[in-house]
Amino acid sequence: MENNEPEPGRELTAEERLQRLEEEAALLRQELASQKAEALDAVPEPEPEPVREVSSADLEKAEKLVQRAHLERSRGQKDMANQYLQEAEALAPTSSVVLEALGDGALADRRSKAALEYYRKAKDADPKNSSAERKHADLVFQTSAAGAALAGSASDSLASAKSATLLSTILPGLGQMTMGMYVKGAIFMGLWVVIMIVVIATKVPAQIAGIVTGKVPLEPVAPFTVLGGFVVWIINIVDMNTSSSVAAKRTKLIDHPQPPIDGMKF
């Protein structure tokens, strides 16, 4: 067996000193790990807080506060009504009557998600509370219908943009006017009408037919008229496609409020 102890009276080499330090560090790490484990074992697990039972006196006070909250809200005193509801919740947080009133307050403040949660808690606290159950069911239905309406609105917007592009292809400016861009649509339509009047007045179709047969000389205004009409038509189509793309992106990027039923327990 190899003996790592140095001979008496001999100085330790650098390697031996380094080995000694590593051994001491390992012992210290083991000791610290042991002490940490003992400390963790000694920490007791936190006991759950006992649920405070609501006395009949507190429940009676809470219900009176709810009545006063309803009265203040009917008078338009929203802040005072909310204060009474908070006091009632502090006295009887598990009361079905108080929870239902909190749901009514949240719904009046247009906090549908909070109202839905309060109504759910109210009907769970008292399954016989038909009022809270009805309000919960009505709110679930309303929020579901709202979500479906938002999805339908987005689809209608995309369909309208495609229809407008088709209309602009048939008559420049008509699609822009359909999308509500009346000034731009009127400009495109006016230019197109002017060009068509010039085409008819200068008998451009007859000139084109004569040129093909070689019987009619081409007047200088004819090619410029045709080119102008083609340019206006192309610019109109490009503009309508661009406007449709922007409208589609806006429809996707609009931050529609999500129905408050997402992630909720019913």
Secondary structure, DSSP 8 states (H G I E B T S, - for coil): ----S--TT----HHHHHHHHHHHHHHHHHHHHHHHHHHHHHS------------HHHHHHHHHHHHHHHHHHHTT-HHHHHHHHHHHHHH-TT-HHHHHHHHHHHHHTT-HHHHHHHHHHHHHH-TT-HHHHHHHHHHHHHHHHHHHHHHHHHHHHHHHHHHHHHHHHHSTTHHHHHTT-HHHHHHHHHHHHHHHHHHHHTTHHHHHHHHHHT-S---THHHHHHHHHHHHHHHHHHHHHHHHHHHHHHHHHS-----TTTT---
